[in-house]
Amino acid sequence: MAEYIYEGLFILNSNRYGRDPEGVAGSIQSLIEKQEGTVLVSRLWEERRLAYPINGQRKGTYWLTYFRMDGEKIADLNQQANRDDDLLRHLVIRIDPRIADALISHAQQSVKQSEPAERPARPAEGQKELEDVSVATTLEAE
């Protein structure tokens, strides 16, 4: 039972991901954990137009995952991924141990950078119009 580090790129159904991001992305983690693997890093990569339609879908959400798993269980993981309706396509490759730490740390930094920072409160669209009206009313009163 030799454990290796793998990189998995999953193309998710964008419509389902848009409706339930945690559920669809969580299905990847549960898929790996069912095969007794350990997820090291899992993150959204990007959403983009597909080169050709897959199952009638023209857009896909790309999800990147690094995980540790027994090499003998990869075939079962691929089989289960093929049965999952949320996954349009997937590719799992074994990572060379010499570069595994660098790839994982880079992916972890990307996750931290992509977390949304607190945004300053923006006025609602109608509020700007109200401010303009109040300024005009004040000028007319003077």
C-alpha positions in Angstrom: 0.0 0.0 0.0 2.0 2.9 -1.3 0.5 6.4 -0.8 1.2 9.0 -3.3 0.2 12.7 -3.8 -2.1 13.3 -6.7 -3.4 16.3 -8.6 -7.0 16.1 -9.7 -8.5 18.6 -12.1 -12.3 18.3 -12.2 -14.6 20.1 -14.7 -17.9 20.7 -12.9 -21.3 21.3 -14.3 -21.5 25.2 -14.0 -25.2 25.3 -13.7 -25.3 22.9 -10.7 -22.2 24.6 -9.2 -23.9 28.0 -9.5 -27.0 26.7 -7.6 -25.0 24.8 -4.9 -21.3 25.6 -4.8 -20.6 23.9 -1.4 -22.5 20.8 -2.3 -20.9 20.3 -5.7 -17.4 21.1 -4.6 -18.0 19.0 -1.5 -18.8 16.0 -3.6 -15.2 15.9 -4.8 -13.9 15.8 -1.3 -16.4 13.1 -0.3 -15.4 11.1 -3.4 -11.8 11.2 -2.3 -12.5 10.4 1.3 -14.7 7.4 0.3 -11.5 5.9 -1.2 -9.7 6.6 2.1 -7.8 9.5 0.6 -6.8 12.8 2.3 -7.5 16.1 0.7 -4.5 18.5 1.0 -5.8 21.5 -0.9 -9.0 22.0 -2.9 -9.9 25.2 -4.7 -11.8 26.8 -7.5 -9.5 27.4 -10.4 -11.7 29.2 -12.9 -15.0 29.1 -14.9 -14.6 29.1 -18.7 -16.2 28.3 -22.0 -15.5 24.7 -23.1 -13.8 24.0 -26.4 -16.7 21.7 -27.3 -20.0 20.9 -25.6 -19.9 18.1 -22.9 -23.3 16.6 -22.1 -24.9 19.7 -23.6 -22.9 22.1 -21.4 -20.9 24.9 -23.0 -19.4 26.2 -19.8 -17.4 24.4 -17.1 -16.2 25.2 -13.6 -12.6 24.0 -13.2 -11.8 22.7 -9.7 -8.2 21.8 -8.7 -7.5 19.4 -5.8 -4.3 17.9 -4.4 -4.8 14.8 -2.3 -2.9 11.8 -0.9 -4.2 8.3 -1.7 -3.2 4.7 -2.0 -2.2 4.1 -5.6 -4.4 1.0 -5.9 -7.5 3.0 -5.2 -7.2 5.5 -8.1 -9.0 3.2 -10.5 -12.0 3.1 -8.1 -11.8 6.9 -7.8 -11.9 7.3 -11.6 -14.9 4.9 -11.8 -16.9 6.8 -9.2 -16.0 10.2 -10.8 -17.3 8.9 -14.1 -20.7 8.1 -12.4 -21.1 11.5 -10.8 -23.5 13.8 -12.7 -21.9 16.9 -11.3 -18.5 16.1 -12.9 -18.3 16.6 -16.7 -14.7 15.4 -17.0 -11.7 14.8 -14.7 -8.0 14.1 -14.8 -5.9 12.7 -12.0 -2.1 12.6 -12.2 0.5 11.5 -9.7 2.8 14.3 -8.6 6.6 13.8 -8.4 7.5 13.9 -4.7 10.3 16.4 -5.5 7.9 19.1 -6.5 4.8 18.1 -4.4 5.5 20.6 -1.5 6.0 23.5 -3.9 2.7 22.8 -5.8 0.7 22.4 -2.6 2.1 25.5 -1.0 1.4 27.5 -4.1 -2.2 26.2 -4.2 -2.7 27.1 -0.5 -1.4 30.6 -1.1 -3.8 31.0 -4.1 -6.7 29.9 -1.8 -5.8 32.5 0.8 -5.5 35.2 -1.9 -8.9 34.3 -3.5 -10.8 34.6 -0.2 -13.0 37.6 -0.4 -11.8 40.6 1.7 -14.3 42.7 3.4 -15.7 45.3 1.0 -16.7 48.7 2.0 -20.4 49.3 2.0 -21.7 50.6 -1.3 -24.8 52.8 -1.5 -27.7 51.2 -3.2 -28.4 52.3 -6.8 -31.4 54.4 -5.7 -29.5 56.0 -2.9 -27.2 57.9 -5.3 -30.3 59.3 -7.1 -31.7 60.4 -3.7 -28.4 62.2 -2.8 -28.6 64.1 -6.1 -32.2 65.1 -5.5 -31.4 66.3 -1.9 -28.5 68.4 -3.2 -30.7 70.0 -5.9 -33.4 70.7 -3.4 -30.9 72.3 -1.0 -29.6 74.5 -3.8 -33.2 75.6 -4.8 -34.0 76.5 -1.2 -31.0 78.8 -0.9 
